[in-house]
Amino acid sequence: MSKGFKIHHLPPPHKALKLIVTIPVKNEAEFIIPTLQALAQQDLSTESATCFEVIVLINHSSDDTLKKCRNFQLNNPTFQLHILVTYAPDICNVGAARKVMMDLAATRLTHTHHIIAMTDADTRVSKDWISKLLQYILKPVDFICGSIRVNCTYLNPFAQMMFDAKECYLLYRAQLEASLMPETHDPWPQHAANSGPNMAIKKGAYLKIGGMPALECLEDSAFHQRAVHHGLRVRHDPEIQVETSARLHSRVTRGFGEELNFWSQLTDSSYVYAVEGLQKMQLRLAAYALVKEAYLEQLGRFDEIANLLKFPDHAISTIFNAQPNYQAMNQRLFTVLEKHKPWQAAYPNISVLEANEQLEAFFAKETSAIAYSFPKELVQIPAE
């Protein structure tokens, strides 16, 4: 907990509490009421309304957000809403705000399988969002990523095209990964989002990985990476849905809004959003499959992995020995490969539009994407 921030007069948790929703808020007077309404109007099926509560942390706000939240609280007395306010200098970014709330949530939940959820102040969760998250309490899953629909009303045609192309590509990539690297805890259908507006983790898993990184930006991506590094079972459930806004003026550098704003201002038709093509993706995933086998069956196969990825054998063994599990190693390889010149020279990235055409044609030929396996010519590449 932040040294400059103290919790006052927070009532004890209800004995039926199983899930806590955390929302970081800064100058969100325009959006916060629909966000809270969506949570207050949840269809909980057989569950009591006391099965979940919401913690809002109003962080360095200068608009009417606090007033609107308190009015909503007064007008919805049965809704379990806790409003916290801070101007503490060490809670100066979204990652720090999320960490304060999620650390607090971990102290209020009784059991390790209870759930700490996160969303954003410009996001409306689906009517069954809480119920669908609660279904995971007793399932062998540690970390849940829900799908995100973006309200693109204000995007211009080019930005809309680029956004759609990227979303399509990520979905194709997720489908190929599910085909070639199946995980029992994350079966197809999946989606490709690992984002703060729709993410949840069990209390025990949260404590195991050291909590939320207090980062200025991309804290949700770092949180997901931390979960993968620790070998958590991550589920990408397309049925757990939210809708969020498409901000063109991002609150943070390198955020989602910054990318949308960049696309919205482009006038040069020669711009290329470059990504892996089909062959490059297949080769990388073939190497990942060998990595998984190396960890689970204690078989080195470093020469085969190195050959696929254009690495010397000793470099692969060094990465292998430094990682605790195959998920962590494959995550590390993905980062390293982005700057690995022999790999990038052998398989240059291509336009996202061209990649989508390749992937669409590939899946059109497959009677069942899930039944697809690696072609032998991909796995058994002769040494150069």
C-alpha positions as CSV (number, residue, x, y, z in Angstrom):
1,M,0.0,0.0,0.0
2,S,1.2,3.5,-0.8
3,K,2.9,5.3,2.1
4,G,1.0,8.5,1.2
5,F,-2.5,6.8,1.1
6,K,-4.6,5.4,3.8
7,I,-7.9,3.6,3.8
8,H,-10.5,5.2,6.1
9,H,-13.9,3.9,7.1
10,L,-14.1,1.0,4.6
11,P,-16.8,-1.3,5.9
12,P,-15.8,-5.0,6.5
13,P,-16.4,-7.3,3.5
14,H,-19.7,-9.1,3.3
15,K,-19.5,-12.8,4.2
16,A,-20.8,-13.7,0.7
17,L,-18.1,-11.7,-1.1
18,K,-16.4,-13.6,-3.9
19,L,-15.2,-11.0,-6.4
20,I,-14.0,-7.4,-6.3
21,V,-14.0,-5.1,-9.3
22,T,-11.3,-2.4,-9.3
23,I,-11.6,0.8,-11.4
24,P,-8.8,3.5,-11.6
25,V,-10.4,6.9,-12.3
26,K,-8.9,10.2,-13.3
27,N,-11.1,13.0,-14.7
28,E,-13.7,10.6,-16.0
29,A,-16.9,12.6,-15.3
30,E,-18.0,12.1,-18.9
31,F,-17.9,8.3,-18.7
32,I,-18.0,7.0,-15.1
33,I,-21.8,6.9,-14.7
34,P,-22.5,4.4,-17.5
35,T,-19.6,2.3,-16.2
36,L,-21.1,2.1,-12.8
37,Q,-24.6,1.6,-14.1
38,A,-23.5,-1.4,-16.1
39,L,-22.0,-2.9,-12.9
40,A,-25.0,-2.1,-10.8
41,Q,-27.4,-3.7,-13.2
42,Q,-25.7,-7.1,-13.4
43,D,-27.8,-10.2,-14.0
44,L,-26.4,-12.4,-11.2
45,S,-28.7,-15.4,-11.8
46,T,-28.7,-17.3,-8.5
47,E,-26.1,-15.2,-6.8
48,S,-26.8,-12.5,-4.3
49,A,-25.9,-8.9,-5.0
50,T,-23.4,-9.1,-2.1
51,C,-21.3,-11.6,-4.0
52,F,-19.3,-8.7,-5.5
53,E,-18.2,-5.2,-4.7
54,V,-16.6,-2.3,-6.6
55,I,-13.7,-0.2,-5.6
56,V,-13.2,3.1,-7.4
57,L,-10.0,5.0,-6.8
58,I,-10.3,8.6,-7.9
59,N,-6.7,9.6,-8.5
60,H,-5.6,13.2,-8.8
61,S,-8.9,14.2,-10.5
62,S,-9.8,17.9,-11.0
63,D,-13.3,17.5,-12.5
64,D,-16.7,16.4,-11.1
65,T,-15.9,12.7,-11.1
66,L,-16.0,12.4,-7.3
67,K,-19.3,14.3,-7.1
68,K,-20.9,12.0,-9.7
69,C,-19.6,8.9,-8.0
70,R,-21.0,10.0,-4.6
71,N,-24.4,10.9,-6.1
72,F,-24.5,7.5,-7.8
73,Q,-23.7,5.8,-4.5
74,L,-26.5,7.7,-2.7
75,N,-29.0,6.8,-5.5
76,N,-28.0,3.2,-5.4
77,P,-27.8,2.3,-1.7
78,T,-27.8,-1.5,-2.2
79,F,-24.9,-1.4,-4.7
80,Q,-21.6,-2.4,-3.0
81,L,-19.5,0.6,-4.1
82,H,-16.4,1.9,-2.3
83,I,-15.1,5.3,-3.4
84,L,-11.5,6.1,-2.5
85,V,-9.7,9.4,-3.3
86,T,-6.0,10.1,-3.5
87,Y,-3.6,12.9,-4.3
88,A,-0.6,11.0,-3.0
89,P,2.5,11.8,-5.0
90,D,3.5,8.1,-5.3
91,I,0.1,7.1,-6.8
92,C,0.8,9.2,-9.9
93,N,-0.1,6.7,-12.7
94,V,-2.6,4.0,-13.7
95,G,-0.3,1.1,-12.7
96,A,0.1,2.5,-9.2
97,A,-3.6,3.1,-8.8
98,R,-4.4,-0.4,-10.0
99,K,-1.9,-1.9,-7.6
100,V,-3.3,0.0,-4.5
101,M,-6.8,-1.3,-5.3
102,M,-5.8,-4.8,-6.2
103,D,-3.6,-5.1,-3.1
104,L,-6.6,-3.9,-1.0
105,A,-8.9,-6.4,-2.7
106,A,-6.6,-9.3,-1.9
107,T,-6.9,-8.4,1.8
108,R,-10.7,-8.3,1.6
109,L,-11.3,-11.6,-0.1
110,T,-11.4,-14.7,2.0
111,H,-10.3,-17.6,-0.2
112,T,-7.4,-17.9,-2.7
113,H,-9.8,-18.9,-5.5
114,H,-11.8,-15.6,-5.1
115,I,-11.4,-13.2,-8.0
116,I,-9.9,-9.7,-8.3
117,A,-11.2,-8.1,-11.5
118,M,-10.2,-4.9,-13.3
119,T,-11.9,-2.6,-15.8
120,D,-11.7,1.0,-16.8
121,A,-13.8,4.1,-16.2
122,D,-14.7,4.5,-19.8
123,T,-15.8,0.9,-20.2
124,R,-19.2,-0.8,-19.9
125,V,-19.2,-4.5,-18.9
126,S,-21.8,-6.8,-20.3
127,K,-24.9,-7.7,-18.2
128,D,-23.6,-11.1,-17.4
129,W,-19.9,-10.1,-16.8
130,I,-19.8,-10.9,-13.1
131,S,-21.7,-14.2,-13.5
132,K,-19.3,-15.3,-16.2
133,L,-16.2,-14.4,-14.2
134,L,-17.6,-16.2,-11.2
135,Q,-17.9,-19.4,-13.2
136,Y,-14.1,-19.6,-13.0
137,I,-13.9,-19.7,-9.2
138,L,-13.6,-23.5,-9.1
139,K,-12.1,-24.1,-12.5
140,P,-8.4,-24.8,-13.1
141,V,-7.7,-21.3,-14.4
142,D,-5.7,-18.6,-12.6
143,F,-5.9,-15.6,-14.9
144,I,-8.9,-14.5,-17.1
145,C,-8.7,-12.2,-20.1
146,G,-12.1,-11.1,-21.5
147,S,-12.8,-9.8,-25.0
148,I,-13.1,-6.1,-25.7
149,R,-15.3,-4.3,-28.2
150,V,-14.1,-0.9,-29.1
151,N,-16.6,1.9,-29.8
152,C,-15.1,3.3,-33.1
153,T,-17.7,5.9,-33.7
154,Y,-15.2,8.8,-34.0
155,L,-12.5,7.0,-36.1
156,N,-11.9,8.2,-39.6
157,P,-12.0,5.6,-42.5
158,F,-8.3,5.0,-42.6
159,A,-8.0,4.6,-38.8
160,Q,-11.0,2.3,-38.9
161,M,-9.4,0.2,-41.6
162,M,-6.2,-0.2,-39.7
163,F,-7.9,-1.0,-36.5
164,D,-10.1,-3.7,-38.2
165,A,-7.0,-5.1,-40.0
166,K,-5.1,-5.4,-36.7
167,E,-8.0,-7.0,-34.8
168,C,-8.5,-9.5,-37.6
169,Y,-4.8,-10.3,-37.7
170,L,-4.6,-10.9,-33.9
171,L,-7.6,-13.1,-34.1
172,Y,-6.1,-15.2,-36.9
173,R,-2.9,-15.4,-34.9
174,A,-4.7,-16.6,-31.8
175,Q,-6.5,-19.2,-33.9
176,L,-3.2,-20.5,-35.3
177,E,-1.7,-20.6,-31.8
178,A,-4.6,-22.6,-30.5
179,S,-4.2,-25.0,-33.4
180,L,-0.5,-25.5,-33.1
181,M,0.0,-24.9,-29.4
182,P,-3.2,-26.1,-27.7
183,E,-3.6,-25.6,-24.0
184,T,-6.4,-27.4,-22.1
185,H,-7.1,-24.4,-19.9
186,D,-7.4,-22.1,-22.9
187,P,-9.2,-23.9,-25.7
188,W,-10.5,-22.4,-28.9
189,P,-12.5,-20.3,-29.4
190,Q,-10.3,-17.6,-27.9
191,H,-9.5,-13.9,-28.5
192,A,-6.3,-11.9,-28.5
193,A,-6.8,-9.2,-25.9
194,N,-4.7,-9.0,-22.7
195,S,-6.0,-5.6,-21.6
196,G,-6.9,-3.7,-18.5
197,P,-10.6,-3.0,-19.4
198,N,-11.3,-6.7,-19.1
199,M,-9.0,-8.8,-16.9
200,A,-9.2,-10.8,-13.7
201,I,-7.0,-13.0,-11.5
202,K,-7.6,-15.2,-8.5
203,K,-6.4,-13.9,-5.2
204,G,-3.8,-16.7,-4.7
205,A,-2.4,-16.2,-8.1
206,Y,-2.2,-12.5,-7.6
207,L,-0.1,-12.9,-4.4
208,K,2.0,-15.6,-6.1
209,I,3.2,-13.3,-8.9
210,G,3.8,-10.3,-6.7
211,G,0.8,-8.3,-7.7
212,M,0.3,-5.5,-10.3
213,P,3.3,-3.7,-11.7
214,A,3.1,0.0,-10.7
215,L,3.9,1.2,-14.2
216,E,3.1,4.5,-15.9
217,C,1.8,2.7,-19.0
218,L,1.2,-0.8,-20.4
219,E,0.8,-2.0,-16.9
220,D,-1.9,-4.5,-18.0
221,S,0.5,-6.0,-20.6
222,A,3.3,-6.3,-18.0
223,F,0.8,-7.9,-15.6
224,H,-0.2,-10.5,-18.2
225,Q,3.5,-11.1,-19.0
226,R,4.2,-11.6,-15.3
227,A,1.4,-14.1,-15.1
228,V,2.8,-16.0,-18.1
229,H,6.4,-15.9,-16.6
230,H,5.1,-17.6,-13.4
231,G,3.3,-20.3,-15.4
232,L,-0.2,-19.2,-14.5
233,R,-3.1,-20.9,-16.5
234,V,-4.4,-18.0,-18.6
235,R,-7.8,-18.2,-20.3
236,H,-8.9,-15.9,-23.1
237,D,-12.7,-16.2,-22.9
238,P,-14.6,-14.5,-25.8
239,E,-17.9,-14.8,-23.8
240,I,-16.7,-12.3,-21.1
241,Q,-17.3,-9.1,-22.9
242,V,-17.0,-5.3,-22.4
243,E,-17.2,-2.2,-24.6
244,T,-14.7,0.5,-24.2
245,S,-14.2,3.9,-25.8
246,A,-11.8,4.7,-28.6
247,R,-9.8,7.7,-27.2
248,L,-7.8,9.5,-29.8
249,H,-5.9,11.4,-27.1
250,S,-4.2,8.8,-24.9
251,R,-3.8,9.4,-21.2
252,V,-0.4,7.7,-21.4
253,T,2.4,7.3,-23.9
254,R,2.4,4.1,-26.0
255,G,-1.2,3.6,-25.0
256,F,-4.1,2.3,-27.2
257,G,-5.3,5.8,-27.9
258,E,-1.9,6.9,-29.1
259,E,-2.0,4.3,-31.8
260,L,-5.5,5.3,-32.9
261,N,-4.5,8.9,-32.9
262,F,-1.4,8.1,-35.1
263,W,-3.6,6.3,-37.6
264,S,-6.1,9.1,-37.6
265,Q,-3.5,11.6,-38.6
266,L,-1.9,9.6,-41.4
267,T,-2.1,11.1,-44.9
268,D,0.6,9.0,-46.6
269,S,-1.0,6.1,-48.4
270,S,2.4,4.3,-48.4
271,Y,2.2,3.6,-44.7
272,V,2.6,-0.1,-43.9
273,Y,1.7,-1.8,-40.6
274,A,4.2,-4.7,-40.7
275,V,3.6,-8.0,-39.0
276,E,4.6,-11.7,-39.2
277,G,3.4,-13.5,-42.3
278,L,2.0,-17.0,-42.3
279,Q,5.3,-18.8,-42.8
280,K,7.1,-16.8,-40.2
281,M,4.4,-17.4,-37.7
282,Q,4.3,-21.1,-38.4
283,L,8.1,-21.4,-37.9
284,R,8.0,-19.5,-34.7
285,L,5.2,-21.6,-33.3
286,A,7.0,-24.8,-34.5
287,A,9.9,-23.7,-32.4
288,Y,7.6,-22.9,-29.5
289,A,6.2,-26.5,-29.7
290,L,9.7,-27.8,-29.4
291,V,10.4,-25.6,-26.4
292,K,7.3,-26.9,-24.7
293,E,8.4,-30.5,-25.4
294,A,11.9,-29.7,-24.1
295,Y,10.5,-28.5,-20.7
296,L,7.8,-31.1,-20.3
297,E,9.7,-34.2,-21.5
298,Q,13.2,-33.0,-20.5
299,L,14.5,-33.2,-24.0
300,G,17.0,-30.6,-25.1
301,R,16.3,-30.3,-28.9
302,F,18.2,-27.0,-28.7
303,D,19.8,-27.6,-32.2
304,E,16.3,-27.9,-33.8
305,I,15.0,-24.8,-32.0
306,A,18.1,-22.8,-32.9
307,N,17.9,-23.9,-36.5
308,L,14.3,-22.8,-36.9
309,L,14.9,-19.4,-35.3
310,K,18.4,-18.7,-36.9
311,F,20.1,-18.8,-33.5
312,P,23.4,-20.5,-32.4
313,D,22.7,-23.5,-30.2
314,H,24.3,-22.1,-27.1
315,A,22.1,-19.0,-27.2
316,I,19.0,-21.2,-27.0
317,S,20.4,-23.2,-24.1
318,T,21.3,-20.0,-22.3
319,I,17.7,-18.7,-22.6
320,F,16.3,-22.1,-21.6
321,N,18.4,-22.3,-18.4
322,A,17.3,-18.8,-17.4
323,Q,13.5,-19.4,-17.7
324,P,11.3,-21.3,-15.2
325,N,8.9,-22.8,-17.7
326,Y,8.1,-23.1,-21.4
327,Q,5.6,-20.3,-21.2
328,A,8.3,-17.9,-19.9
329,M,10.8,-19.1,-22.5
330,N,8.5,-18.6,-25.4
331,Q,7.5,-15.2,-24.1
332,R,11.2,-14.3,-23.9
333,L,11.9,-15.7,-27.4
334,F,9.1,-13.5,-28.8
335,T,10.8,-10.4,-27.4
336,V,14.3,-11.4,-28.5
337,L,13.2,-12.4,-32.0
338,E,11.9,-8.9,-32.7
339,K,15.5,-7.6,-32.7
340,H,17.2,-10.8,-33.9
341,K,18.7,-9.7,-37.3
342,P,19.2,-13.2,-38.9
343,W,15.6,-14.1,-38.1
344,Q,14.2,-10.8,-39.4
345,A,16.4,-10.9,-42.5
346,A,15.4,-14.5,-43.4
347,Y,11.7,-13.7,-42.8
348,P,10.9,-10.0,-43.1
349,N,7.6,-8.8,-41.8
350,I,4.9,-7.9,-44.3
351,S,1.8,-5.7,-44.5
352,V,-1.0,-6.6,-42.1
353,L,-3.3,-6.6,-45.1
354,E,-1.2,-9.2,-46.9
355,A,-0.8,-11.3,-43.8
356,N,-4.5,-11.4,-43.4
357,E,-4.9,-12.6,-46.9
358,Q,-2.4,-15.4,-46.3
359,L,-4.1,-16.4,-43.1
360,E,-7.6,-16.3,-44.6
361,A,-6.5,-18.5,-47.5
362,F,-4.8,-20.9,-45.1
363,F,-7.8,-21.4,-42.8
364,A,-10.1,-21.7,-45.8
365,K,-8.2,-24.8,-46.9
366,E,-8.4,-26.4,-43.5
367,T,-11.4,-28.5,-42.8
368,S,-10.7,-28.0,-39.1
369,A,-8.2,-25.5,-37.8
370,I,-7.9,-27.3,-34.5
371,A,-6.9,-30.5,-36.2
372,Y,-4.1,-28.8,-38.1
373,S,-0.5,-29.9,-37.3
374,F,2.9,-28.7,-38.3
375,P,3.9,-29.7,-41.8
376,K,7.1,-31.8,-41.7
377,E,8.9,-29.4,-44.0
378,L,8.5,-26.7,-41.3
379,V,9.9,-28.7,-38.4
380,Q,12.7,-30.5,-40.3
381,I,14.5,-27.6,-41.9
382,P,18.0,-28.7,-43.0
383,A,20.9,-27.0,-41.3
384,E,22.5,-24.3,-43.3
